[in-house]
């Protein structure tokens, strides 16, 4: 006996997806920056040093002095010598008035008046040490500094943003398919 046989062949439907990816670009331009540093203002004020040398005493000790000073010195020396002479004569007169006391005033006065007084030997430096007077005033420096702050100019730039959206397209790449066949088989072959 011959039984019919059904043969089915099917194909599934296939969906085809095509995707275009999205693109995004972000760009940050550099900021415009300028920095300027002004020079500091510096001022200096100097009072110069001063050296004073007074040689008046040294010149006077060497006998080289101003005429007014010389006149004053000789007048003073003459006055002192005159007063010393008066004192010596008053003393000797008193000694002669008291001749009856001990001693021999006439011989001692004659010896004293006959000879000059001996001078003591010694070395004298002309002019004497430290006869020249010095005075020194050091220099005075005043420095004034005025610091200037830096000048900073900053201009920021906005970022640029570009976005291209993606796309997805779908379509049927293969349609479903079902094929049915009837095959008659003979019983002999079974």
Secondary structure as the mmCIF struct_conf table of DSSP 4:
data_model
#
loop_
_struct_conf.conf_type_id
_struct_conf.id
_struct_conf.beg_label_comp_id
_struct_conf.beg_label_asym_id
_struct_conf.beg_label_seq_id
_struct_conf.end_label_comp_id
_struct_conf.end_label_asym_id
_struct_conf.end_label_seq_id
STRN STRN1 UNK A 3 UNK A 11
STRN STRN2 UNK A 14 UNK A 20
STRN STRN3 UNK A 23 UNK A 27
HELX_LH_PP_P HELX_LH_PP_P1 UNK A 29 UNK A 31
STRN STRN4 UNK A 32 UNK A 36
HELX_LH_PP_P HELX_LH_PP_P2 UNK A 38 UNK A 40
STRN STRN5 UNK A 41 UNK A 47
HELX_LH_PP_P HELX_LH_PP_P3 UNK A 48 UNK A 49
STRN STRN6 UNK A 50 UNK A 54
HELX_RH_AL_P HELX_RH_AL_P1 UNK A 56 UNK A 61
TURN_TY1_P TURN_TY1_P1 UNK A 62 UNK A 63
HELX_RH_AL_P HELX_RH_AL_P2 UNK A 67 UNK A 97
TURN_TY1_P TURN_TY1_P2 UNK A 98 UNK A 100
BEND BEND1 UNK A 101 UNK A 103
HELX_RH_AL_P HELX_RH_AL_P3 UNK A 105 UNK A 114
BEND BEND2 UNK A 115 UNK A 115
HELX_LH_PP_P HELX_LH_PP_P4 UNK A 116 UNK A 121
BEND BEND3 UNK A 126 UNK A 127
HELX_LH_PP_P HELX_LH_PP_P5 UNK A 128 UNK A 128
TURN_TY1_P TURN_TY1_P3 UNK A 129 UNK A 130
BEND BEND4 UNK A 132 UNK A 132
STRN STRN7 UNK A 133 UNK A 137
STRN STRN8 UNK A 140 UNK A 146
HELX_LH_PP_P HELX_LH_PP_P6 UNK A 147 UNK A 150
STRN STRN9 UNK A 151 UNK A 155
HELX_LH_PP_P HELX_LH_PP_P7 UNK A 158 UNK A 159
STRN STRN10 UNK A 160 UNK A 164
STRN STRN11 UNK A 167 UNK A 174
STRN STRN12 UNK A 177 UNK A 185
TURN_TY1_P TURN_TY1_P4 UNK A 187 UNK A 189
#
